[in-house]
């Protein structure tokens, strides 16, 4: 069945940027006199740098940077992706797991329990997109895995589900926003043993060689298709098309008002309705 919800208030958000490709060709025309001038400028710059270097070394030996063993301050280490948005209080466990093609994927697991949720982010984003909602699900007693996509999109989701099962999860639900929704639908059609359910938030029917329309024709697990009516035209229409061909006996299509996209459906103008629908779906399929 298709559900429609009236908006709480109006607002605008950005939509998905799909496969942005910039192809620029620059062909400067440089005559021989200009080329000679450029070479002379480069030579003068090099000589100036050498002069400064000789001056500095003549003033005495340079000090070596202190190390922790010498009691001095060390340069701050480069932050790993997980350290940019996950706090110590989150009690998150860093994980690394292979995709179906052997690619190493990095992520984090929040919470515990025998129900696992994979949260797959949208394009031009990373795992930090999902951390606030992962914390919400963790507080509901779910074990949640967030990760950074590599190149094997659907395979990364398959690997994430396998990682949760290695940790003892009995039931797995896939949730993805936009590109992550497409990857989750495709992954749900090939994961064995089958998962408990899959939810796509604004997932397009096709993205980067993934065909979620074909995958939807093979899905017999519970499925939730969610999109905003005023998002870019393809997203609500794709949700309707995938819902129509899906043979699952437990499927739902939810078209919300406004133009929120992907995970923004859970934080924007229709957040209450979107979160309620998703969390009810999860509770039903893992019961």
Protein Blocks (a to p, Z undefined) as FASTA:
>chain_A
ZZddddfbdcddddddehiacdddddddddfklmmmmmmmmmmmmmmmmmmmmmmmmnop
cdddddfknopacddddddfklmmpcfklopacdddddfkopacddddededjbdcdddd
dehiafklmmmmmmmmmmnopacddddddfblmlmmmmmmmmmmmnopabdcdddehjlm
mmmmmmmmmgccddfbdcdehiafbeghiafklmmmmpcbdcdddddfklcfklmmmmmm
mmmmpmbfbdcddddehjdehjllmmmmmlmmmmmmmmmmmmmmmZZ
